[in-house]
């Protein structure tokens, strides 16, 4: 039975307790790039649905479906769950793209078959004593402005169209109905990193979502991300019973464009003290309301430079120490990828890495991936455009992250990244079934290497 090693989790004041009344601190990792794919994690460019469209055109529907089914099966299996348990982690966050559960062409029709991998992961993790948090990472209409919610534009249309909100509620009713009473599920994370510029729609929509989920499943914990990518919490009133208010806690010095640590990144000083200041700001609502602190995402990216990686490890060490001091629960981003950030990564000698490494290097050179690049790419192109907008429209400060991010998003991670999708898909043209199988199987745990410094840091934090 799923969850046979686990008892139901719930909120009691500022902590989690299990069915035996014992206090639990959640320490986990996210299965990013799996049921919601992301470009820097698996190597393509732009957003998932566009990539899948191009891959279907190259492979044909039957071979396309066969390849992705095998890839998803290989990406997370029994050995992955066992490895996470061996570190001492007791939770995973599972990002899901709504497209697994509903098609745009058939709104409000839930795809039963779309639950199969989610069910499998929950059971495998439960056997290791690991709770699962179900995270809807990509919502109909897109809840934020970037690729990681499968948004092909820079517009978050969820907040403008009740149709998309209605579909989200319907999807969550189906999820809650399926997993109610399952002790292996720690709870539900209804929206990853929402970004409602008006700040007027998100509060009422959260209230509607809470009511809909609770009507079906009154028992599971709700993990509610703050507005503006889980950094603002003034949208919430009095805390809701059995609810956690989730912050995301990235240190800018640890991102692709990050500078030295301690040191300056984009003109702002970053060190342990500033990391703690930001953490306390982002968790102020949780601490003020006496609800559990759960850092739903954090963690630096890594490079090929030894000294930079040493500094990135120090960022993580400082954060883990802060979380331990404040008895905060946390979930690292991310578990597995092709080398940028994962706890485990595909080995360089795998068929998949052989196929895509040159393409990934091109993406990095062009800064077509927002997460793993320096965010500038060819400076002879990007800087004049940045300067043009800054000089000609000096007051331009768009939501959510200002002029600099707005320009680089449209110029690099949309205008450059989207045409590259076809180039990625063509890498698979003419390959036989055995070759496609080998590519998919490259994502199996047996084909991965462990980032040992990261594993050691997490194991120490769990001990």
HULINWO-V994361 format. One record per backbone hydrogen bond with DSSP energy under -1.0 kcal/mol. NH is the residue of the N-H (numbers start at 0). CO is the residue of the C=O. Records with the same first field share a line. If there is no record, write none. Layout:
BEGIN
NH = CO / CO
END
This chain:
BEGIN
3 = 0
5 = 2
9 = 16
11 = 14
14 = 11
16 = 9
17 = 21
20 = 17
23 = 15
27 = 329
28 = 90
29 = 331
30 = 92
31 = 29
32 = 35
33 = 30
41 = 37
42 = 38
50 = 46
51 = 47
52 = 48
53 = 49
54 = 50
55 = 51
56 = 52
57 = 53
58 = 54
59 = 55
63 = 59
64 = 60
65 = 61
66 = 62
67 = 63
68 = 64
69 = 65
70 = 66
71 = 67
72 = 68
73 = 69
74 = 70
75 = 71
80 = 76
81 = 77
82 = 78
83 = 79
84 = 80
85 = 81
86 = 82
88 = 83
89 = 26
90 = 26
91 = 130
92 = 28
93 = 132
95 = 134
96 = 34
97 = 137
99 = 96
100 = 97
101 = 97
105 = 102
108 = 105
110 = 100
113 = 110
114 = 111
115 = 112
118 = 114
119 = 115
120 = 116
121 = 117
122 = 118
123 = 119
124 = 120
125 = 121
126 = 122
127 = 124
128 = 125
129 = 124
130 = 89
131 = 183
132 = 91
133 = 186
134 = 93
135 = 188
136 = 95 / 134
137 = 95
141 = 138
148 = 145
149 = 146
150 = 145
156 = 140 / 154
157 = 141
159 = 156
160 = 156
164 = 160
165 = 161
166 = 162
167 = 163
168 = 164
169 = 165
170 = 166
171 = 167
172 = 168
173 = 169
174 = 170
175 = 171
176 = 172
177 = 173
178 = 174
179 = 175
181 = 178
184 = 181
185 = 131
186 = 131
187 = 220
188 = 133
191 = 135
194 = 142
204 = 200
205 = 201
206 = 202
207 = 203
208 = 204
209 = 205
210 = 206
211 = 207
212 = 208
213 = 209
214 = 210
216 = 212
220 = 185
221 = 241
222 = 187
223 = 243
225 = 245
226 = 231
228 = 193
229 = 225
230 = 226
231 = 226
235 = 232
243 = 221
245 = 223
246 = 293
247 = 229
248 = 296
253 = 250
254 = 251
257 = 254
262 = 269
264 = 267
267 = 264
269 = 262
274 = 270
275 = 271
276 = 272
277 = 273
278 = 274
279 = 275
280 = 276
281 = 277
282 = 278
286 = 282
287 = 283
288 = 284
290 = 285
294 = 328
295 = 246 / 293
300 = 253
301 = 339
308 = 304
309 = 305
310 = 306
311 = 307
312 = 308
313 = 309
314 = 310
315 = 311
316 = 312
317 = 313
318 = 314
319 = 315
320 = 316
321 = 317
322 = 318
323 = 319
324 = 320
325 = 321
327 = 322
328 = 292
329 = 25
330 = 294
331 = 27
332 = 297
334 = 29
336 = 343
342 = 333
343 = 334
344 = 448
345 = 336
346 = 446
349 = 346
353 = 349
354 = 350
355 = 351
356 = 352
359 = 355
360 = 356
361 = 357
362 = 358
363 = 359
364 = 360
365 = 361
367 = 362
372 = 368
378 = 376
380 = 377
381 = 377
382 = 378
384 = 380
385 = 381
386 = 382
387 = 383
388 = 384
389 = 385
390 = 386
391 = 387
392 = 388
395 = 392
401 = 397
405 = 401
406 = 402
407 = 403
408 = 404
409 = 405
410 = 406
411 = 407
412 = 407
414 = 409
416 = 411
417 = 413
420 = 417
423 = 419
424 = 420
425 = 421
426 = 423
427 = 424
428 = 425
430 = 427
435 = 431
436 = 432
437 = 433
438 = 434
439 = 435
440 = 436
442 = 439
443 = 440
446 = 443
447 = 444
448 = 344
450 = 342
451 = 449
454 = 450
455 = 451
456 = 452
457 = 453
458 = 454
459 = 455
460 = 456
461 = 457
END
